[in-house]
Amino acid sequence: VPERPSGPDRSGPLRLGEARLPAAWPGPTGSFPLPFPLPYPFPLPFPPFLAVTDFSKKTGDYPSLSAADLQVLALTCQLQAETDGPGGLRWEPQDKVRLSSTPRHPEAPLHLAGFHLPTKHKRPGRGQHQPSPEKSAVPSESDEFSSFLYWRAPLPSIEEELQELLKAQAISVSPETTEEHQSSEDGASAEEEEDEESDDEGWITPSNLKQVQQDTGHCDTTPVGVQVGCVTTDFAMQNVLLQMGLHVLAVNGMLIRQARSYILRCHGCFKTTSDMTKVFCPHCGNKTLKKVAVSVSDDGSLHMHFSRNPKVLNPRGLRYPLPAPKGGKHANNPHLVEDQPFPQQRLSRKARQKTNVFDPDYIAGVSPFAENDIYSRAANLQIRDAALGAGRRRLNPNAVTKKFVRRR
């Protein structure tokens, strides 16, 4: 059994209850030894740890990676360097960017497998009759015999009446009519068989799931000749591993060739940033950032997928002019720039005053003589400060109250 090394932070979750068992696997009935060891071959931090950290900072995935993730990445890098040499690794992210427009939405998943496939085209040799140009609109006798209404099972209520009618009337049947009847019966049976086959075709079952995935190109590739790989479902880790030239494996053991993530692209200056927390463009400072889907291939190149839908760049809010800026310590102005100062929304000085409990006139509980701020601007805006107490609270904070009611 090949070794499966891991970091010390990854063996911590392998525990059961209060007992921490690094070499045991928690099962449904208890804890049993692992079928493979978890060695720690290198003391951490080792030299690849710093290289992986710098590489993740250059790709923009460092904020999404924890210390344990970086240790696993460094361990994978060290094992790959010992197995195949450090020549196959990339220590600088490649700036290969390919632009591609797609008619679908950028957040729509690619190659989504459905539950039913289109039926295959029938071969023009079996059970199909070529339509003749001289066919009249009046149905012939053979068409009447081959129709579904003629050959369907009669209803139970009139079955006896039909039998009596057939016995009463003497019908002379010629040999030609018998041959036509037999041929139409054979054709009807052949059509029924084809209908049954067509009903069976196209449905995805556990028996043909692998074949359907291979036909649609949705099946992952089985790793062949891969000695070192990292099994992870984290998109940031997959992005770093693929750009460094390392192998990434899925949970089912398949090799991942392409990772997909999202970046922010400014449609004003056309610059990109991988910090998804940004609202304003770090280059031009405008609020023109849009999320764009990016796929990272196995050679480290970035593919940016744009949408042809014009609604992606929504002009909402650009029709009317901006309101006049308001002053004061409780102003509510629109957020226009990143370093725009905002009011602190603090309470008034009277509301921040605390009641003196050592006052001889102090009454415990709800006192009518306790200081309560109800006339300041902060009180009208219902600004509360839980850290400072903020004066007296309502007896029932869940009570429904009406706002903007004119007092008498």
C-alpha positions as a printed Julia matrix, in Angstrom:
408×3 Matrix{Float64}:
   0.0     0.0     0.0
   1.54    3.37   -0.98
   2.16    5.88    1.75
  -0.26    8.74    2.18
   1.61   11.47    4.03
  -0.2    14.36    5.62
   0.44   17.26    7.92
  -0.06   17.21   11.67
  -3.01   19.59   11.39
  -4.83   17.16    9.11
  -4.61   14.25   11.53
  -6.28   16.23   14.29
  -9.82   15.73   12.94
  -9.23   11.95   13.0
 -10.58   11.53   16.49
 -13.55   10.1    18.31
 -15.15   11.82   21.26
 -12.66   13.22   23.74
  -9.82   10.86   22.8
  -7.58   12.24   20.05
  -6.32    9.31   17.98
  -3.89   10.34   15.21
  -3.63    6.77   13.88
  -7.28    5.77   14.08
 -10.29    6.35   11.89
 -13.68    7.18   13.46
 -16.22    4.69   12.24
 -19.95    4.32   12.85
 -19.42    1.71   15.56
 -16.21    3.0    17.09
 -12.6     3.67   16.24
 -10.42    1.26   14.27
  -6.85    1.56   12.92
  -6.28    3.16    9.56
  -5.55    0.85    6.61
  -2.57    3.06    5.74
  -0.07    5.06    7.8
   0.02    8.84    8.02
   3.72    9.7     8.28
   5.04   13.22    8.74
   8.21   13.03    6.67
   9.3    16.64    7.0
   9.46   19.04    9.92
   7.26   22.06    9.33
   7.9    24.72    8.22
  10.31   23.39    5.6
  11.69   25.39    2.62
   8.81   24.66    0.17
   6.38   26.17    2.66
   7.73   29.67    2.05
   7.78   29.12   -1.72
   4.16   27.94   -1.75
   3.12   30.89    0.42
   4.75   33.37   -1.96
   3.21   31.61   -4.97
  -0.29   31.75   -3.46
   0.15   35.46   -2.79
   1.04   36.03   -6.44
  -2.0    34.11   -7.68
  -4.34   35.87   -5.23
  -5.46   32.72   -3.4
  -3.54   33.39   -0.18
  -6.51   34.94    1.74
  -8.56   31.79    1.06
  -5.89   29.37    2.35
  -5.35   28.4     5.96
  -2.07   27.38    7.55
  -2.99   23.7     7.26
  -3.79   24.16    3.55
  -0.39   25.73    2.94
   1.3    22.86    4.77
  -0.46   20.29    2.58
   0.5    22.24   -0.55
   4.12   22.43    0.57
   4.16   18.72    1.37
   2.8    17.88   -2.08
   5.41   20.13   -3.66
   8.22   18.48   -1.67
   7.12   14.95   -2.62
   6.8    15.91   -6.29
  10.29   17.42   -6.24
  11.73   14.26   -4.69
   9.94   11.97   -7.15
  10.37   13.75  -10.51
  12.78   16.53   -9.63
  12.15   20.24   -9.16
  12.4    20.91  -12.9
   8.73   20.15  -13.56
   7.44   22.68  -11.02
   6.56   26.29  -11.73
   7.57   28.83   -9.11
   6.12   31.83  -10.93
   2.5    32.04  -12.11
   2.19   32.23  -15.86
   0.42   35.26  -17.26
  -1.39   33.4   -20.03
  -4.83   34.9   -20.32
  -7.28   33.77  -22.98
 -10.56   35.56  -23.47
 -13.65   33.71  -24.61
 -17.25   34.87  -24.81
 -20.07   32.51  -24.06
 -23.83   32.92  -24.61
 -24.59   31.46  -21.19
 -24.39   33.3   -17.91
 -20.86   33.33  -16.41
 -22.1    31.64  -13.23
 -23.89   28.85  -15.09
 -22.17   25.45  -14.72
 -20.53   23.95  -17.77
 -21.36   20.5   -19.18
 -24.28   19.92  -16.84
 -25.48   16.34  -17.29
 -29.21   15.89  -17.54
 -31.47   12.97  -16.75
 -32.55   12.18  -20.29
 -30.67   12.16  -23.57
 -32.15   12.7   -27.04
 -33.15    9.51  -28.81
 -30.95    8.17  -31.53
 -31.95    8.45  -35.17
 -33.63    5.37  -36.53
 -31.92    3.49  -39.31
 -33.93    3.72  -42.56
 -34.1    -0.02  -43.14
 -36.18   -1.6   -40.45
 -39.86   -1.02  -39.97
 -39.91    2.25  -41.95
 -41.89    2.69  -45.16
 -40.91    5.36  -47.63
 -43.89    7.62  -48.36
 -45.02    7.38  -51.97
 -45.85   10.6   -53.83
 -49.01    9.06  -55.34
 -50.57    8.35  -51.95
 -54.14    9.61  -51.82
 -55.78   11.32  -48.89
 -58.36    8.49  -48.57
 -57.03    5.81  -46.17
 -56.65    2.39  -47.74
 -57.84   -0.9   -46.32
 -54.33   -1.93  -45.24
 -53.92    1.34  -43.32
 -57.21    0.66  -41.59
 -56.07   -2.8   -40.53
 -52.69   -1.48  -39.28
 -54.2     1.32  -37.21
 -54.06    1.24  -33.44
 -57.81    1.64  -32.99
 -58.47   -1.45  -35.1
 -56.05   -3.74  -33.28
 -56.54   -2.53  -29.74
 -58.2    -4.85  -27.25
 -62.0    -4.39  -27.23
 -63.7    -3.14  -24.14
 -65.02   -5.85  -21.79
 -68.55   -4.44  -21.81
 -69.1    -4.89  -25.57
 -66.89   -7.92  -26.16
 -69.82  -10.37  -26.12
 -71.88   -8.19  -28.47
 -69.05   -8.07  -30.98
 -68.71  -11.85  -30.91
 -72.43  -12.28  -31.6
 -72.24   -9.85  -34.52
 -69.28  -11.7   -36.01
 -71.12  -15.03  -35.74
 -74.29  -13.64  -37.29
 -72.57  -12.14  -40.34
 -70.8   -14.44  -42.75
 -67.7   -12.68  -43.97
 -65.89  -14.11  -46.94
 -62.2   -13.47  -46.68
 -60.07  -13.84  -49.79
 -56.47  -15.13  -49.71
 -55.14  -11.69  -50.74
 -56.88  -10.1   -47.79
 -55.37  -12.74  -45.52
 -51.86  -11.98  -46.81
 -52.41   -8.26  -46.31
 -53.7    -8.95  -42.82
 -50.59  -10.99  -41.97
 -48.23   -8.36  -43.42
 -49.95   -5.56  -41.52
 -49.8    -7.64  -38.34
 -46.07   -8.2   -38.82
 -45.55   -4.49  -39.45
 -47.52   -3.56  -36.36
 -45.5    -5.98  -34.21
 -42.25   -4.6   -35.62
 -43.36   -1.05  -34.87
 -44.28   -2.04  -31.32
 -40.82   -3.56  -30.83
 -39.17   -0.4   -32.13
 -41.33    1.72  -29.84
 -40.24   -0.37  -26.87
 -36.6    -0.03  -27.91
 -36.98    3.72  -28.38
 -38.56    3.98  -24.94
 -35.58    2.21  -23.41
 -33.09    4.4   -25.26
 -32.01    7.75  -23.84
 -32.56    7.06  -20.15
 -29.54    7.25  -17.84
 -29.31    4.17  -15.63
 -26.54    2.92  -13.33
 -25.56    0.42  -16.02
 -24.89    3.02  -18.76
 -23.78    5.95  -16.57
 -20.09    5.59  -17.41
 -20.8     5.31  -21.13
 -23.01    8.41  -21.08
 -20.34   10.39  -19.23
 -17.75    9.37  -21.8
 -20.04   10.3   -24.71
 -20.83   13.73  -23.3
 -17.24   14.42  -22.25
 -18.27   14.87  -18.62
 -16.25   11.93  -17.32
 -12.98   12.71  -15.59
  -9.78   11.06  -16.65
  -8.31    8.23  -14.67
  -4.79    9.08  -13.45
  -2.21    7.09  -15.37
   1.4     7.28  -14.26
   0.66    9.77  -11.48
   2.86    9.06   -8.47
   2.25   12.22   -6.44
  -1.06   14.03   -6.18
  -3.21   16.0    -3.76
  -6.82   15.08   -3.03
  -8.77   18.23   -2.24
 -12.1    19.89   -2.97
 -10.92   23.41   -2.11
 -11.0    25.64   -5.2
  -8.15   27.84   -3.97
  -5.91   24.81   -3.38
  -6.81   23.37   -6.77
  -5.94   26.67   -8.43
  -2.51   26.84   -6.77
  -1.74   23.18   -7.47
  -2.62   23.41  -11.16
  -0.64   26.59  -11.69
   2.4    25.05   -9.98
   2.21   21.99  -12.23
   1.11   19.53   -9.53
  -1.5    16.82   -9.92
  -4.95   17.35   -8.37
  -7.25   14.41   -7.65
 -10.95   14.41   -6.91
 -12.56   12.5    -4.07
 -13.47    9.64   -6.43
  -9.82    9.27   -7.51
 -10.19   10.99  -10.89
  -7.61   13.46  -12.17
  -8.73   17.08  -12.33
  -7.53   18.81  -15.48
  -9.21   22.18  -15.04
 -10.17   24.34  -12.08
 -12.7    27.14  -12.14
 -12.96   30.15   -9.92
 -14.1    33.77  -10.07
 -12.31   37.1   -10.21
 -13.41   40.72  -10.35
 -12.87   42.63  -13.61
 -13.28   46.35  -14.03
 -15.21   47.22  -17.18
 -13.82   50.76  -16.99
 -10.06   50.17  -17.01
 -10.18   46.4   -17.81
  -7.99   45.48  -14.84
  -8.6    42.36  -12.78
  -8.29   41.55   -9.11
  -8.68   38.3    -7.22
  -9.77   39.97   -3.98
 -13.49   39.2    -3.99
 -14.12   41.56   -1.06
 -13.38   44.64   -3.17
 -16.24   46.95   -4.12
 -14.22   49.62   -5.92
 -11.52   49.01   -8.51
  -8.04   49.2    -6.88
  -6.59   50.69  -10.11
  -9.08   53.37  -11.21
 -11.16   53.66   -8.03
 -14.56   53.38   -9.73
 -17.42   51.15   -8.68
 -17.22   49.16  -11.92
 -16.16   45.69  -10.75
 -18.05   42.69  -12.12
 -17.6    39.03  -11.28
 -16.15   36.99  -14.15
 -15.76   33.22  -14.29
 -12.16   32.09  -14.79
 -11.02   28.55  -15.55
  -7.42   27.48  -14.96
  -6.2    24.74  -17.27
  -3.5    22.19  -16.49
  -0.78   24.34  -18.14
  -1.55   27.29  -15.85
  -3.31   29.48  -18.42
  -6.34   31.52  -17.38
  -9.52   31.48  -19.46
 -11.9    34.36  -18.77
 -15.49   33.57  -19.73
 -17.57   36.62  -20.62
 -21.3    36.71  -21.11
 -23.07   38.1   -24.14
 -26.04   39.0   -22.0
 -26.27   42.81  -21.89
 -28.01   42.69  -18.51
 -24.72   41.75  -16.83
 -23.74   45.44  -16.92
 -26.85   46.75  -15.24
 -27.31   50.54  -15.64
 -29.62   50.69  -12.65
 -29.11   53.82  -10.57
 -27.54   55.86  -13.39
 -30.71   57.52  -14.66
 -31.28   60.05  -11.9
 -28.67   62.42  -10.42
 -27.11   61.87   -7.04
 -28.72   63.5    -4.01
 -27.12   66.53   -2.46
 -24.55   65.6     0.2
 -25.76   66.06    3.76
 -23.72   67.04    6.77
 -23.99   66.26   10.43
 -22.92   63.36   12.56
 -25.84   61.18   11.41
 -25.74   61.86    7.66
 -26.68   59.07    5.26
 -24.82   59.63    1.97
 -24.27   57.13   -0.87
 -20.98   55.24   -0.9
 -19.06   56.7    -3.87
 -15.35   56.13   -3.11
 -13.46   53.54   -1.1
 -11.95   55.96    1.44
 -15.15   57.94    1.98
 -15.62   58.96    5.63
 -18.81   57.78    7.25
 -20.44   58.95   10.49
 -19.77   56.9    13.57
 -23.45   56.84   14.54
 -22.7    57.48   18.2
 -25.23   58.2    20.9
 -25.8    61.58   22.44
 -23.99   62.62   25.59
 -27.13   62.37   27.69
 -27.83   58.84   26.46
 -24.3    57.8    27.33
 -24.67   58.99   30.92
 -25.03   56.24   33.47
 -27.42   56.35   36.38
 -25.73   56.73   39.75
 -26.84   53.76   41.83
 -25.43   55.37   45.01
 -27.79   58.31   44.72
 -30.16   58.32   47.73
 -33.1    59.02   45.42
 -32.26   56.03   43.16
 -35.0    53.42   42.88
 -34.14   49.97   41.57
 -35.94   48.75   38.49
 -37.86   51.0    36.13
 -37.76   54.41   37.77
 -39.64   57.45   36.47
 -36.69   59.58   37.6
 -34.07   57.66   35.57
 -32.42   59.62   32.79
 -33.85   58.7    29.42
 -32.9    60.4    26.14
 -35.88   60.71   23.81
 -35.34   64.09   22.11
 -31.89   63.82   20.5
 -31.24   63.01   16.87
 -29.75   59.64   17.8
 -32.86   58.73   19.79
 -35.13   59.66   16.88
 -33.05   57.47   14.56
 -33.25   54.65   17.13
 -29.48   54.3    17.37
 -28.49   52.0    20.2
 -25.12   51.21   21.69
 -25.14   47.88   23.48
 -21.6    48.32   24.8
 -22.41   51.51   26.72
 -25.83   50.53   27.99
 -27.61   53.34   26.09
 -29.98   54.18   28.9
 -33.28   52.52   29.62
 -34.62   49.81   27.35
 -38.19   48.9    26.58
 -39.86   46.31   28.75
 -40.74   44.18   25.72
 -38.28   44.67   22.84
 -40.43   42.43   20.61
 -43.49   44.65   20.85
 -44.7    46.05   17.53
 -44.5    49.82   17.38
 -45.57   52.26   14.68
 -42.96   54.55   13.19
 -43.42   58.13   12.0
 -46.56   58.68   14.05
 -47.44   62.31   14.68
 -47.6    63.02   18.38
 -50.42   65.1    19.81
